[in-house]
Amino acid sequence: MGSHKQDNASEVTEFILVGFSQQPQIQTAFFMGLLFFYLVTMFGNSLIVVVVRWDSRLHTPMYFFLSNLSFLDICYSTSWEPYVLAQCFKDFPTISYSSCYAQMTTSLFLGMTECLLLAIMAYDRFVAISNPLRYTIIMNNRVCIQLALGTWASAFLVAVTPIIAIPAHYCGHNIINHFTCEIQALLKLVCSDTPISLILGLVISVFTLPLPFTFILISYFCIVVTVLKIRSVEARLKAFSTCGSHLTVVTIFYGTAIYMYLKPQSKEYQEEDKVMSIFYGAVTPMLNPLIYTLRNKDVKGALRKLAKGNEKS
């Protein structure tokens, strides 16, 4: 660990991941917990994708975006959790410069995609409630596909372009106080005379969080205004119930993301930041299918139908 270069002119070729190497007493618990989160995430989100694809009653814009969210959570979890599980019991594992940057860029790209996708899902709920008779016309298949592709493409450009265009310099510092190449931990190693940390921080804080989150807030404000105009209390509750699952996911996702990325940053990576990154990166993708399954009658009905079909066969 002490053999890394400290010369300002040196080039970093690999990084050392501290993770929980200095706390071996919790490594086993961390491994078992992360493995559980990953398996549940893969099973739950894969089930959502299969059910939405299999049941024709779920071939609607709402469930199209839900299956996109589940596929996205599968990709995000797979981008880092298997690697961390494989390296968990190693003392100060190393990762090459290119692999570390690939991991960081992929996680950033998928995280940004989820931010934008949640905003699109809020817009979908707004259209469904404010224009129920024209909902399928406005949110037709072509529009849904264009919106989904637009979120992936926009997130890719915002996440990848600054990293490729502006190379970072590390002045020989290569010890990452984290168990993965998380962007906040990696940026703490960047030399102070480079603008990369400021630029990337600006990109994340503006394009990833406030803009989509503001759009979501505006969408839900319009939804509330529309619902309050409905005279029937039962109809109001039914309209609000269609937004419950999405609003719960937004609260969990943006709550942890805002805590991680918009709080004042220190030069040292704190232990509680590691715990929060686990909740943000592992627990949230696991909770998404559970939230939509437990709160959604259509999904639960499709799951029961699928289970009965398997029993008969």
Beta strands, then each sheet from edge to edge (+ up, - down):
strand 1: 14-17
strand 2: 94-96
strand 3: 175-176
sheet 1: 2+ 1- 3-
end
